[in-house]
Amino acid sequence: MSVSPFSKKYFARKLRRSVVSLLLWAVVAGFTVYLGSSAAGTLTSDYTEVTATAVEETTTSQTTGARRNRSIDQVRALRIEFEHSGQQRRETVVADQRGVGDTFPVYVNDEDVALERPTVDTMTWVLLAVLLLVTVVWAWTTISGIIRTSRLRGFDPESATERFAITVHQITPRKATKATFLRATGVVSDSNAANEQLTAGRTVTLESYDNTMPPANAFPSQLEVHLIPGGGVLTTALVHTPGAADWWVATVSVDNSHQAPRTSTS
């Protein structure tokens, strides 16, 4: 396909979106790996149950509250003594129901001590499952989009077997969250498309980024549309003014509410 100013802007925009998508995916994937590693570490960590004795009452810092009103407070705690791996250890734990002189079981490894055996809660597993699904679908969608854009860039519009001509009646902008699109709506005047929704008399809309198709104040009234085979969920086409060399990329949608009436035969 000859690279026109419109298609250059289109492919540059697609490339930027793909790069941003991959960077965001990397952040989500990294957090998923971190969360999975943390859960696996909790499950595989070698905690040993030992008996500890509370020898002294003290205080320790503890984070309380939700995310927006989180604070660090001093709370009552106990210093405990116990033997682990042949060594005498002294640690501090928050044990509201215990007092000095009490003995009770604790779970320890080389670094941590806990009153209950550490486990991975249900919400963590749910979050991890959701994140895994999101990262897989996100990666598949982004990579598929890059492949489709690459194939589109190398596609020769003259090799398209399905084509139709359109007479443009209306140009309207469409605002999205971070982009503005331009929509050209008109009636199909001639077509060899296999899809009956793209036959002559149908009202169709061509849409692309506002700076990757002719501007509204200079939009041609007649267009020739060549459909890209295997376009996926959206019907993708290469469009140009009859006789012009510059092609641009658009998605094609059918407006069934404004289709031309069909003539009946009897």
Salt bridges, closest charged atoms under 4 A:
GLU56 OE1 - ARG79 NE 3.65
GLU56 OE1 - ARG90 NH2 2.90
GLU57 OE1 - ARG76 NE 3.33
GLU81 OE2 - ARG90 NH1 2.65
GLU91 OE2 - ARG89 NH2 3.01
GLU158 OE1 - ARG163 NH2 3.78
GLU207 OE1 - ARG174 NE 2.86
GLU207 OE1 - ARG183 NE 3.00
GLU224 OE2 - HIS226 NE2 2.52
GLU224 OE1 - HIS240 NE2 3.57
ASP255 OD2 - HIS258 ND1 2.72
